[in-house]
Amino acid sequence: MSRPTLVTGGTGTLGRAVVRRLRSRGHAVRVLSRRPRPPGEPGPDRVIGDLTTGEGVDAAVADVGTVVHCATTNGRGDVRAARLLTEAVRDAEHPPHLVYVSIVGIEAVPLSYYRIKLSCEGIVAGAGVPWTIQRATQFHDLVARPAVAQRRSPIVLAPADVDCQPIDVRDVARRLVELVETGPAGRAPQLGGPEVIALADLTRRTLAAEGRRSRVLSVPLPGAIGRALRSGGLLTRDHAVGEITFDQYLAERTNATHERRH
């Protein structure tokens, strides 16, 4: 019997999709968590460990075959977490395959969070463990978030002349599970969504799906970040292998919201 797979960030947006996909494929799955699962709540086994301190992480990775690292603190503690996790993987008697989820364009776009992700990639690749780094474009829910955050405004701001290639977390989860099953790949081919669409248009589609009539105002982004985004820094056109479109995501989200209200 193959060893189980440990998922960090297994209760997050991507992590939940990875856990579901693994379980549907018959894999034994554990989720690294700082807290045990509440009694009676269904779901995969949880193992207690804290990536901010390292407590419990050695035991969590000791007998697993693969670790899929989906956890993030949005940059605040990601480097420390990556270091503690890779050290635990390296020190295991049978080091598991470590899969790290990263972002397309982190060298090209000078965002502070992207610099942190690039540092984490270096930690994983240089740790001396079996590893894979999988870069993906922006998730659908992340692309929709700015419009949602401006829900009270009659005018919604969006970056001008910036294209995006959003991808569904289920498409990313499918690739990650393939990597679990095939083994270490180093730097895997990038993973992009099926369509390249202007961010302003994606914002309009989000508003329309929510039944909002706010006007979208395209605003140029200044400086090096704006130049990198306008030049296609977030895109991987040659790897448009995602299947679920942004419109499909919006339709599913709208239906789910309707069902909850009724």
C-alpha positions in Angstrom: 0.0 0.0 0.0 1.3 3.4 -0.9 2.1 5.9 1.9 -0.5 8.6 2.6 -0.3 12.1 1.2 -0.1 15.1 3.5 -1.7 18.4 2.4 -0.7 21.7 4.1 -3.3 24.3 3.8 -5.9 21.6 3.3 -8.8 23.7 4.5 -8.1 26.5 2.1 -9.5 27.1 -1.3 -6.9 25.1 -3.2 -6.2 22.7 -0.4 -9.8 21.6 -0.2 -9.9 20.9 -3.9 -6.6 18.9 -3.7 -8.0 16.8 -0.8 -11.2 16.1 -2.7 -9.3 15.0 -5.8 -6.9 12.8 -3.9 -9.7 11.1 -2.0 -11.7 10.6 -5.2 -8.6 8.8 -6.7 -8.4 6.5 -3.7 -5.4 8.1 -1.9 -5.1 8.1 1.8 -5.0 11.8 2.8 -4.0 13.7 5.9 -4.3 17.5 6.5 -1.8 19.4 8.5 -3.6 21.6 11.0 -2.9 23.5 14.2 -6.2 22.3 15.5 -7.9 18.8 15.5 -11.1 18.3 13.5 -14.2 19.1 15.5 -16.0 16.0 16.7 -18.5 14.7 14.2 -17.2 16.8 11.3 -16.6 14.7 8.2 -13.3 14.9 6.3 -9.8 13.5 6.0 -7.6 12.7 9.0 -5.9 15.7 10.6 -2.4 15.7 12.0 -1.4 18.4 14.4 1.5 20.6 13.4 2.4 24.3 13.2 4.4 25.6 10.3 5.0 28.9 12.1 7.0 27.2 14.9 7.8 23.7 13.5 6.1 22.0 16.4 4.7 18.6 15.3 5.9 18.9 11.7 8.6 16.2 11.9 6.0 13.7 13.1 3.5 14.8 10.5 5.8 14.1 7.6 7.5 11.0 9.1 5.5 8.3 7.3 3.9 10.0 4.3 4.9 9.5 0.6 4.1 13.0 -0.6 3.6 16.5 0.9 1.6 18.9 -1.1 2.4 22.4 0.3 -0.7 24.6 -0.3 -0.5 26.6 2.9 0.3 30.3 2.7 0.3 33.3 5.1 0.1 35.7 2.2 3.8 36.3 2.6 4.1 37.0 6.3 5.6 33.7 7.4 5.9 31.8 4.1 9.7 31.7 4.0 10.0 30.4 7.5 7.2 27.8 6.9 8.9 26.6 3.7 12.2 26.3 5.5 10.7 24.4 8.5 8.8 22.1 6.2 11.7 21.2 3.9 13.9 20.6 6.9 11.4 18.1 8.3 11.1 16.4 4.9 14.9 16.2 4.6 15.3 14.7 8.1 12.6 12.1 7.6 13.9 8.5 7.5 12.3 8.1 4.1 12.0 11.7 2.7 8.7 12.2 1.0 8.2 14.0 -2.4 7.6 17.7 -1.7 5.2 19.5 -4.1 5.3 23.3 -3.8 2.6 25.4 -5.4 3.8 28.7 -6.9 2.7 31.4 -9.3 3.4 32.2 -12.9 5.4 35.4 -13.4 7.0 35.8 -10.1 10.4 36.8 -11.7 8.7 39.3 -14.0 6.3 41.2 -11.7 8.1 43.0 -8.8 5.5 42.4 -6.1 6.7 41.8 -2.6 4.6 38.6 -2.3 6.1 37.3 -5.5 9.6 37.8 -4.2 8.7 35.8 -1.2 7.3 33.0 -3.4 10.5 33.0 -5.4 12.5 32.6 -2.2 10.3 29.7 -1.2 11.0 28.1 -4.5 14.7 28.4 -3.9 14.3 26.7 -0.5 12.4 23.8 -1.9 14.7 23.3 -4.9 17.9 23.5 -2.8 16.8 21.4 0.2 18.2 18.1 -1.1 14.8 16.3 -1.1 12.6 14.9 -3.9 10.8 18.0 -5.2 8.4 19.5 -7.7 7.5 23.1 -8.1 4.2 23.8 -9.9 3.5 27.3 -11.0 -0.1 28.3 -11.9 -1.8 31.5 -13.0 -4.3 33.4 -10.8 -7.2 31.5 -9.3 -10.7 32.5 -10.4 -11.8 33.5 -6.9 -8.8 35.8 -6.5 -9.6 37.5 -9.8 -13.2 38.1 -8.7 -12.2 39.3 -5.3 -11.6 43.0 -6.1 -15.1 43.5 -7.5 -16.5 41.8 -4.4 -14.5 44.0 -2.1 -15.9 47.1 -3.9 -19.5 45.9 -3.6 -20.7 49.2 -2.0 -19.2 51.4 -4.6 -21.1 52.7 -7.7 -17.7 52.8 -9.5 -15.5 49.8 -9.4 -11.8 50.3 -10.2 -9.8 47.8 -12.4 -6.3 47.9 -13.8 -6.2 49.3 -17.4 -4.6 47.3 -20.2 -3.8 44.3 -18.0 -4.6 40.8 -19.3 -5.1 37.8 -17.0 -5.3 34.1 -17.5 -7.4 32.8 -14.6 -7.6 29.2 -13.7 -9.9 27.1 -11.6 -8.5 25.5 -8.5 -10.0 22.2 -9.6 -7.8 22.3 -12.7 -4.8 23.0 -10.5 -5.8 20.2 -8.1 -6.0 17.7 -11.0 -2.4 18.6 -12.0 -1.2 18.4 -8.4 -2.7 14.9 -8.0 -1.1 13.8 -11.2 2.3 14.9 -9.8 1.6 13.0 -6.6 1.0 9.9 -8.7 3.9 10.3 -11.1 6.6 11.4 -8.7 9.2 14.2 -8.5 9.4 16.4 -11.6 11.6 19.3 -10.6 10.1 22.4 -12.3 6.9 21.1 -13.8 5.4 22.8 -16.9 3.5 25.9 -16.0 -0.3 25.7 -15.7 -2.5 28.4 -17.2 -6.2 28.9 -17.5 -8.0 28.3 -20.8 -8.6 32.0 -21.7 -6.6 35.3 -21.7 -9.0 38.1 -20.8 -8.6 41.8 -19.7 -8.9 42.2 -16.0 -11.4 45.0 -16.6 -13.6 42.7 -18.6 -13.3 40.0 -15.9 -14.5 42.6 -13.4 -17.5 43.5 -15.6 -18.4 39.8 -15.9 -18.2 39.4 -12.1 -20.5 42.4 -11.6 -23.0 41.1 -14.2 -23.0 37.7 -12.5 -23.9 39.4 -9.2 -26.6 41.5 -10.8 -24.7 44.7 -10.0 -24.8 47.8 -12.3 -21.7 49.5 -11.0 -19.5 51.1 -13.7 -16.0 49.8 -14.2 -13.3 52.4 -14.3 -10.0 51.3 -15.8 -7.1 52.9 -14.0 -3.5 52.7 -15.3 -1.1 51.1 -12.8 2.1 53.1 -12.4 5.7 52.1 -12.1 7.5 48.8 -12.7 4.6 46.7 -11.5 2.3 48.3 -14.0 4.7 47.9 -16.8 5.3 44.2 -16.0 1.6 43.5 -15.8 0.8 45.3 -19.1 3.6 43.3 -20.8 1.9 40.0 -19.9 3.9 39.1 -16.8 1.0 37.1 -15.4 0.5 35.0 -18.6 1.6 31.6 -19.8 -0.2 31.5 -23.2 1.7 28.3 -24.3 0.3 26.4 -21.3 -3.4 27.2 -21.5 -4.4 23.7 -20.3 -7.1 24.6 -17.8 -10.6 23.5 -18.7 -13.0 25.4 -16.5 -13.6 29.0 -17.7 -14.2 32.1 -15.6 -17.8 32.3 -16.8 -18.4 28.7 -15.7 -16.9 29.5 -12.3 -19.2 32.6 -12.0 -22.3 30.6 -13.0 -21.5 27.9 -10.5 -20.9 30.5 -7.7 -24.2 32.3 -8.6 -26.1 29.0 -8.5 -24.5 28.1 -5.1 -25.4 31.5 -3.7 -29.0 31.1 -4.9 -29.3 27.6 -3.4 -28.0 28.8 0.0 -30.6 31.6 0.0 -33.5 29.2 -0.8 
